[in-house]
């Protein structure tokens, strides 16, 4: 039905049928029983992918039901929560019952389950069961099953972590290793305690392979080392082709290289800029700019590189590739200039204080100036002077012809702060440099291969953006106990696993079948949309299951031609929840 502009203005307040307080509701709102509708939106697609991966059966194998009196099994609870987490727009998990009130829950779960069966007590016991089994082990098993279903060979994994702030006080439990505590906040809420989620993902397919909840005050160096020490045997048992572990500078340490050698892991990581090794390579590059070569000869103004002399870290030889990403020069220039201006303002304020609030003696003033000089990185101090201020030792006018007795009262410091342009230029030149290290010295790496391996680290950073996107997942935690937060992070990561698998499958199918969906303005076609874009397209088409009482027939509305083509290409196992035939057995007689 298309709603067009009326030929005349409609004013229901002037209609005599509605001029009293007790008007006929049916006349105003129409019949509410002729057609009943339930929302499908993206839940049908997520439910189909969950079935396709076989995750419900796997979870039930290890957990089953959370108590004999509970009507719904844990695999079905996980499926329901994943559908809810991936619904657009995002729905809080505290409203699970309400969320499924207008959705065909029985058919989506293929069980005789009502929304009330997913109440907070059931979900709480479910989280307890997940924690008791072991969230890390269960997630790796789910990831392995998904990878096998998609026929993926996992050879390269990326490790990283992020924090979720907690709206409550710091907490810990004797039986739980997770501690909600203050720490370095990645989501800009240093005022709140937090927990950390550590994840390992596949570099090619972007599938998450491992997830672990870590205490909020744990440094990445420690959590990465614990993963290599404790969790790697479990990971490598499920993904036997895994060879490379890639991480940012937090992975670089002697302990991690030693543990990697013991576990036969090849590491690719970034050397921290502040290490002597990195500084040495940076100096070498700045002094011999002509030694840098182009990563891509067809783009001479792009990224340049240089192999540095091999080094020894943790008793292992490592290869070093120095990268100069000159495409970032404009961005880095602005960042360095902001730092220089901030340093200038800070030094100016401190120097002014040495004049308005002077030191008691020359020695103290010199120490204060020395401290300022040491803090100068992008600025310099010039014209430093010491003004000694004296005061009289006694009251009254001195005797005629005699000088007034005085004593040193304080020493004021004067001077000028200037931005050091040479230091700024050197900092800009160094900001575009970074050093990549690997302990796989037997492989004949090309610079493009090693750089490409490291840059795929962005796949896990994309996971963090999704997990913290309030339109899809959640950005804060409200549960009260650490062990349930551990289980909730597992649920979120499982939803991310399904999301990644679905996006991988959709993109592969669209590429092979040359399918497209329109862009948001419906002016161009997108052949490789993100899953978030596809979800938004489905939401805007208002997909719903409708039952017409007069005919007793079911039909799904909102299915556009591009959606029907895509669903058909994905196959019946994924697309079945958009067919009326899936829901006919659940109709009330």
Secondary structure as GFF3:
##gff-version 3
##sequence-region A 1 589
A	DSSP	three_ten_helix	12	14	.	.	.	ID=ss1
A	DSSP	three_ten_helix	16	18	.	.	.	ID=ss2
A	DSSP	alpha_helix	25	29	.	.	.	ID=ss3
A	DSSP	beta_strand	35	39	.	.	.	ID=ss4
A	DSSP	alpha_helix	43	53	.	.	.	ID=ss5
A	DSSP	alpha_helix	55	62	.	.	.	ID=ss6
A	DSSP	alpha_helix	74	85	.	.	.	ID=ss7
A	DSSP	three_ten_helix	93	95	.	.	.	ID=ss8
A	DSSP	alpha_helix	96	99	.	.	.	ID=ss9
A	DSSP	three_ten_helix	100	102	.	.	.	ID=ss10
A	DSSP	alpha_helix	105	109	.	.	.	ID=ss11
A	DSSP	three_ten_helix	115	118	.	.	.	ID=ss12
A	DSSP	alpha_helix	120	133	.	.	.	ID=ss13
A	DSSP	alpha_helix	135	149	.	.	.	ID=ss14
A	DSSP	beta_strand	156	166	.	.	.	ID=ss15
A	DSSP	beta_strand	171	172	.	.	.	ID=ss16
A	DSSP	beta_strand	179	180	.	.	.	ID=ss17
A	DSSP	beta_strand	194	202	.	.	.	ID=ss18
A	DSSP	beta_strand	208	215	.	.	.	ID=ss19
A	DSSP	alpha_helix	220	226	.	.	.	ID=ss20
A	DSSP	pi_helix	227	231	.	.	.	ID=ss21
A	DSSP	alpha_helix	232	238	.	.	.	ID=ss22
A	DSSP	beta_strand	244	247	.	.	.	ID=ss23
A	DSSP	three_ten_helix	249	251	.	.	.	ID=ss24
A	DSSP	alpha_helix	254	262	.	.	.	ID=ss25
A	DSSP	beta_strand	266	271	.	.	.	ID=ss26
A	DSSP	alpha_helix	276	287	.	.	.	ID=ss27
A	DSSP	three_ten_helix	289	291	.	.	.	ID=ss28
A	DSSP	beta_strand	293	294	.	.	.	ID=ss29
A	DSSP	beta_strand	303	313	.	.	.	ID=ss30
A	DSSP	beta_strand	316	325	.	.	.	ID=ss31
A	DSSP	three_ten_helix	326	328	.	.	.	ID=ss32
A	DSSP	alpha_helix	329	356	.	.	.	ID=ss33
A	DSSP	alpha_helix	362	375	.	.	.	ID=ss34
A	DSSP	beta_strand	379	392	.	.	.	ID=ss35
A	DSSP	beta_strand	406	419	.	.	.	ID=ss36
A	DSSP	alpha_helix	421	431	.	.	.	ID=ss37
A	DSSP	beta_strand	433	438	.	.	.	ID=ss38
A	DSSP	alpha_helix	447	455	.	.	.	ID=ss39
A	DSSP	alpha_helix	458	467	.	.	.	ID=ss40
A	DSSP	beta_strand	476	477	.	.	.	ID=ss41
A	DSSP	alpha_helix	482	513	.	.	.	ID=ss42
A	DSSP	beta_strand	517	518	.	.	.	ID=ss43
A	DSSP	beta_strand	525	526	.	.	.	ID=ss44
A	DSSP	alpha_helix	531	540	.	.	.	ID=ss45
A	DSSP	beta_strand	544	548	.	.	.	ID=ss46
A	DSSP	beta_strand	553	557	.	.	.	ID=ss47
A	DSSP	alpha_helix	561	570	.	.	.	ID=ss48
A	DSSP	alpha_helix	572	575	.	.	.	ID=ss49
A	DSSP	three_ten_helix	576	578	.	.	.	ID=ss50
A	DSSP	alpha_helix	581	584	.	.	.	ID=ss51
###
